[in-house]
Amino acid sequence: QVQLVQSGAEVKEPGASVKVSCKPSGYTFTTYDINWVRQATGQGLEWMGWMNPNNGNRAYAQKFQGRVTMTRSTSIGTAYMELSSLTSEDSAVYYCARDSGNGSPDYWGQGTLVTVSS
Amino acid sequence: QSVLTQPPSVSAAPGQKVSISCSGGSSNIGRNDVSWYQQLPGTAPKLLIHDNNKRPSGIPDRFSGSKSGTSVTLDITGLRTGDEADYYCGTWDSSLSAVVFGGGTKLTVL
């Protein structure tokens, strides 16, 4: 069965960076794009961008341009999302989600809580 | 402000039917297929409906989706207390080149 397992919760100070990992299983890593979506407490879903694990191509939501970097390691079948210059507004649960192939996610990771606090 | 518009909340009694609407525009719902997600408290979103009206394996037929123009609807029949959750619609927006979501609808089963 398809599963996406993410790294554990993080606490960061304002101005720092955070890197979240996402390791899919149950399918070939390079055959589906990976989306990153975040959700602040009590708020809705916010798409951050996607990455093609096969060729590394990526696209970011305009809001995060210049602050987010999505990468992957094909040798270990893992995707990464790094967000820099953190502020308290970046405190949220960050999800990776496999793209279904029609432009929206199907399978989701369990989420990684990122707390930005001094 | 979400690109797709959903009612903030809906409610109905156990056993009844509820409909959740999601409206968008010509660059998103009008052009692309829509998915629906169920998010139980404290958990990750789960795919309920894809391609407007298709259920993944394991999703009961109490859940159904439909599309008309630039709007989609999620119907849930035979409501159970376990259906209490937030429901989101999502699709690709061809103008924004981004995945867009509705603001979410909280379902309460009275």
HADDOCK unambig.tbl for C-alpha pairs under 7 A between the chains (distance, minus, plus):
assign (segid A and resid 44 and name CA) (segid B and resid 103 and name CA) 5.39 0.50 0.50
assign (segid A and resid 44 and name CA) (segid B and resid 104 and name CA) 6.14 0.50 0.50
assign (segid A and resid 45 and name CA) (segid B and resid 101 and name CA) 6.52 0.50 0.50
assign (segid A and resid 47 and name CA) (segid B and resid 99 and name CA) 6.09 0.50 0.50
assign (segid A and resid 47 and name CA) (segid B and resid 100 and name CA) 6.82 0.50 0.50
assign (segid A and resid 61 and name CA) (segid B and resid 98 and name CA) 6.47 0.50 0.50
assign (segid A and resid 103 and name CA) (segid B and resid 91 and name CA) 6.58 0.50 0.50
assign (segid A and resid 103 and name CA) (segid B and resid 92 and name CA) 5.20 0.50 0.50
assign (segid A and resid 103 and name CA) (segid B and resid 99 and name CA) 6.82 0.50 0.50
assign (segid A and resid 104 and name CA) (segid B and resid 90 and name CA) 6.67 0.50 0.50
assign (segid A and resid 104 and name CA) (segid B and resid 91 and name CA) 5.47 0.50 0.50
assign (segid A and resid 104 and name CA) (segid B and resid 92 and name CA) 6.22 0.50 0.50
assign (segid A and resid 104 and name CA) (segid B and resid 99 and name CA) 6.31 0.50 0.50
assign (segid A and resid 106 and name CA) (segid B and resid 47 and name CA) 5.66 0.50 0.50
assign (segid A and resid 107 and name CA) (segid B and resid 47 and name CA) 7.00 0.50 0.50
assign (segid A and resid 108 and name CA) (segid B and resid 44 and name CA) 6.72 0.50 0.50
assign (segid A and resid 108 and name CA) (segid B and resid 45 and name CA) 6.77 0.50 0.50
assign (segid A and resid 110 and name CA) (segid B and resid 44 and name CA) 5.59 0.50 0.50
assign (segid A and resid 111 and name CA) (segid B and resid 44 and name CA) 6.51 0.50 0.50
